[in-house]
């Protein structure tokens, strides 16, 4: 697997270097160019895999010891230092030029400190001094903020792991103590079904942030107190992964469907035999999806910290299976068909992040991909499975044989899914509607 990760990293370097702007040290978006556009501070995170390639001898790595790559890495880290405010925060800027205010950016701080760990003896003294000043400001500020307001969320989870790592690199036991306390709270905050609630429900995509953080924390510390939490998380992601390797969006309260195979959390998965098979399978699916080249920080982490060992079968390799998450959701695979029904109902979130839970079914076919589904939305009733009068959000959901039953203020609706052989059907039936009575809408495929 380490060879697989190395080949992915190396294959992704040319595209990364195409986006590098030597004058500023920034990696720019391929879609946007020009002053104030086309850059976000998190785009600097790629300095970590580049530094790893510079430092790592491997038969498939032509970048080992490449001085020009070290120069890119040096400028990339300095670009973050240049962007910092006096307190170590950075402006949270998006590639469209919009600014969301100062923050201790968790992803960039982690990948910067790992880059520092790798090349601190290779960069010049002045650059090293500036990096050390910037990283110290950032982690002092992060620890201060965390102790002032403990909360379990994906960003604090990442901050906790990063503080532990920075404490190791800089010999700062106080940072490590703060980070470990955050990790303890994160483990305690996980649900029995292997996910962390955001807006009162699961989010498949952001759950990987927690899992990735805990997996790295374990790699750095060997602290087995996180292992059972990671085992539950593995089961959650084994359930909510499509046969193409992409994440099932049907239960996600924050992110829609994306046709990307994730490379986060592979270190965490590799603690378990089924997780190692899952990681290998995901990388194969990424190749099939044309995503085999990826000079990403997550792949770099997998290369450094992956646990080898025996592998065990996973559901995705079976011809058919059914898995449930308590009474909240069910996935079913039969031949080339895969479906998910969700009975998760939550109050609408009063912020921009949490989406309305309004879409409760997805249907996928191996040859066609995702056919029905796509995920939830925000203040867009037209994307709902049902609209009853002025209401598109149910008050209650129940799994039933073959589907889900949803209670709305104006009545009860059902979604039934059937797939066998080469045929499938999704039936959506609304009962006691004012405009139609007991008339189902059925889609046959």
N, C-alpha and C positions, 0 to 999 in steps of 0.2 A: 504493500500500500504506500510505503514511503516513496517508492519509485514512481507510482501513479501520481502522487502529489507533486513530486519534483517535475515531472513532465508537464503537468498542468501549469505550474508556475512559469517554467521556462517558455512555454508556448505563448503565454500571455504577455511577456515582456515587450515585444515590439509595439503592440497597440498602446501599452502604457506610456512608453517613451515618446510615441507620436504626440501625446497630449502635453508633454512637459514644456514649460516656458522657462528657459534658462535665466532670463533677466529677473524674474520674480521668484523662481524656485517652485512655482505652482504647477499642479496638474490640472489642466483646463478641460471642461466638458467638450465633447466632440460636437455637440449641437450648438453651443454658444461660444462666441469669441468676442473679445473687445473689453475695454475698461469697465470694471464693475459687473461684468456678466461672465457666465460660464465657469464659475468657481465656487466651491463650498469648502470650508476648512476640512471637512471629513475626506475630501478627495486626496488629502496629503497622507492618508492612512496607508497608502500603497508603498510608502517608504519602508515599512517593515518587511514585506516580502522581498523588496529589492535589496535591502541590507542582508537578509538571510541568504539570498543567492550570492551576494558578494563574498560572504564569509564561509560558504559551505562547499567543500569539495565533493563532487559527485560526477560519475561518468556522463550523466545527461545534462550537466550544468556548464555551459560555456562562459558563464558570467563570474565564476569564482575568481577573485582577485582582480577583477576588471576595474582599473582606476577611474575610467569615465563613469561607471555606474556608482562608484563611491562618491564622485563629485555630485551626481544627481541626488543621491541620498542626503549628502551634507546640505545642499541648497534646499531640499524639501523640508528638512527639520527646521532649518533657519527661517523658512517662510512662515512656519507656525509661530516661532518666537517673535518674528516681526509683527504678527497679527495680534499678539497678546496685549491686553490692557495692563496697567501697572500692578493690578492684583492677580494677574495670571489667567484671568478669564479671556475668552475670545468672543468676538461678535459671531452669533449664529447666523451665518449668511447662507442663502440658497443660490443655486446656479442662475436663477432669474434676477439676481441682484437684491432681492428682498432681504431685510434684516429683521431678526426675531429677538434681538437683545443679547446682552452678555451672558455667557454661560461657561462652566467648566465642562468642556466637551468630552464626554467619557471615552468615546471610541478613539478619538485622535490622541488623547492623553495616553491611553494604553499603548497604542501602536508606536507612539513617539518614544515612550520609555523602553519598549522592547528594541527599538532601533538603536537607542542610546546604549543599551546593554551590549548589543552586537558590535557596534563600530566606535565606541568611545575611545579606544586606543588607536584608531585609524584616522579619525578626523583631526584637524589642526587644533592647537590648544585654545585659540580664541573662540572657535566655533564650539568646542566642548564646554568652555566656561559659560557661553551664552545659553546653551542648551540646559546646563545644570541649573542656571538661574531661573529659566522659564519653567522647567519641570518642577523645581522646588516650590515656586509660587503657585503653580497649578495644584499640586497635591496638598500643600498646606491649606489652600482655599477649599479644596474638595473635602478634606477631613473636617475642617471647621464647619462647613455647611451641613455635612452629614450629621455631626453630633448635635447641631442645633435643631434638626428636624428629621428624625428617623422615620422612614416610610418604605414599605415594600413596593417596589415598582421596577420596571426593567432597567431604567437608568441608574438608580441607586444600586441595583444588583451588580451592574457592570462596574460602577465606581468602587464597590466593595472589593471585587476581585482585583481591580487595578491598584487600589491602595495597598493590598497585600503584596502584589508584585513589585510595586515601586518601593515599598518598605524593604523588600529583599535586596533590590538593586542598589539602593542608597543607604542601607543600614539604618533605616528609620523604624524602630520598633513601634513608635506611636502610630505611624500610618498603618502598620500591620494590625495592631490591636483594633483600630477603628474599622478597618476593612473586614476583619474576622467577625466582629459583632454584627456588621451588616449582613454578611453571609449567613450567620446563624438565624437572623430574622427572616431572610429570604427562604431558607429551608423550611422554617416553621410556617411560612405563609403559603406554601404550595397546597393545592387541594389534593384529595385522595386520588383523583383521576389524572394527576400528573401535569396539571397546568396551573398557572398563576392567573388569578382573576384580574381582568382589566375591564372597567365598566360593567362589573358584575357577571362577566362571562369569560370564556376562553378566547384567545386570539392565537391562531396557529402560528402566524408569522412571528409575532413578538415573543411568543413562548420560547423560540429559539435563542433569543437574547439571554434569557435566564439560564437556559441549559448550557449554552456556550460559556457563559461566565462561570458557572459552577464546575464545568468540566475543566476549564483552565485552572481554576482555584485548586482543584484536586491534584492536577498535574504539578503545580508549584509546591504544594504542601503535603500531599499524601494523606490529607484529612478525610478519613472514611465516613465522617458524619454526614457527608453529602451524597453518599453512594445510593442509599435507598431512594432519595429524592430523584436522582438521575435515572434510576431504574423505572420509576413511575413515569417520568417524562419520556423515556424511550417508548414505553407502551402507548402513550398518548400519540406520539408522532408515527409509530408504526400503524396506528389506526387511521390517522388523518393524513395519509399520503396517497396520492393517486398512483395508478400503475405506471405513469410516465415519470414519477419521482417528484412531481410538483406538490405543493401543499394544498390540502382540501380547504377551500375558503368558506364552505357552508356554515361552519361553526365559528368563523372568525368575526369578531365584533369590531375590527379595526381596518382590515386590509382586504381588498378584492383579490380575485384570482390573478396570478401571474404565472406565465409559462416559463418559469425558471426553476431549476433544481438547486436547492440550497446547499451550500457547503459549510454552513455554521454547525457547531455542536458535534462534529465528527470525533473530536477528542473525547467528549463525554460518552458518545455511543460506544467508543472502542473499549470501554471498561467491561463490556458484556459480550458474550459470544454472539447473541442475536444482533447486538449493536454493530459488531464488526462486519457481520454479513450485510447489515443494512447500509453501512457506510460504503462498502464495496459496490453494492447494488446501486446506490445513489450515484456514484461516480460513473458507473456504466451507463446509467440513464442520462447523465449529463452529456456523455459522449454521443449517445444516440440523438440527443436534442441539439447537437451542434454546439455544446457548451464545454468542450473539453479543454479549451485554453482559458486559464483563469489565474492571473497573477494577483490573487486576492489575499488580504490579511488572514481570512479564515483558513484558506488552504495552507498558508505558511504556518499557522498554529497547528494544523493537523500534521504537517511534516515534522514539526519539532516535538510534538507531544503525543502522537498516536500510540496506543497500546496494542501490540501485536498479540496473537493467540488464536485459539480455536474459534471456529464460527459455528453458528447454529441456524436452522431454517427460519425464515421470516414469512409473514402472511403474503407479501407481494409475490412470492415465488409459487404460490399455490394456484391451482386452477379456479378454486372457488373458496370463499370464506365469508363469515359474518362476524362483525365485532361491534360491541356496543360500549358507550360511555355512560354507565348507569342507566338512568331513565331519560337522559338528555339527547342522545344522538345515536344513530346506527349507520354503519357502512356495510355494504354487501357487494361481493365480487362474484360474478358467474360468467365464466368464459371470458369474452372480450368486454363484457359490460361491468361497470362499477357505478354504484349509486351511494348517495349519502342523504339521509333525512335528519333534520334537527328539530327538537322540541324546545330549544333554548329560547326563552322569552325574558326580556329585561326591559326596564324603564328606559326611555330615550335619554342619552347622555346630554347634559347641558354644556357641551363644549364641542370643539371642532373635531376631536379625535375619535370619539366613540360613535359608531354608525348605528342607525336604526336596524334592529333585527327584524327584517321584513321578508327575507328570502330563505326558504326552509328545505330546499331540495336541489340536488345537483345530479346530473347523469353524464357519464363519461363512457367513451368507447375507444378501445385500443387503436383502431384505425383512424377514427375521426377526431379524437381528443375530447375536450369538454363541449357538450352539446347543449345541456340545460344547466343553468346556474350562473356563476360569475361573482356572486357575493352580495353583501349588503351595501347600502348606500346611506346618504344623509339628507334628510328633508327632500327626498325624491320618491314620492309614493308610486310613481309609474314603474319603478323597478321592483315593486312588491309582488308577491304571489297572489295576494288578495287585497281588494279595496272594498270595504263595506261602508257605504255612505262617505263620511269624512274621515274614516278610520282605516289605516293600513297596518296598524300594529296590534297583534293579538294580546290578550291579557293572560292567556294560559296556553301551554302546549303539552301534548301527551304523545308518546310513541304508541302506535297501535300495530298489529300485525300487518306488515307490508307497507307501512307509511307512518304518517303523523296526523294528529287531530289538533286543530287550533281553535281556541275560543276567542271570539271577538265580541265587542259590546252588542253588535247587531245580529250575532248568530255564530254558528259553528261551521268550520270548513275542514275538509280533509284533503290530503295528498296521498295517493297510492302509487307505488312504483312496482313494476313487474318487469323482469328481464330473464329470458330463458332462450337458449339457442341463439338464433340470429335476430330475434325480435325483442322489443322492449316497449313499454307504455308508461306514461305518466298521466295519471288522472287527477284533476283538481276539481273538487266538488264543493259548491257553496250551498249550504242549507239555510232556509228561512231568509233568503235575500228578499229585499223589497221589489227588485226588478225581475227576478227569476226564481223559480222554486225547484229545488232538487234536480237541477239540470247540470250534469257534469261536463267539463271541458276536458277532452282526452287527446293527448298527442301520441300517435303511434309512430314508431321508428323501425 
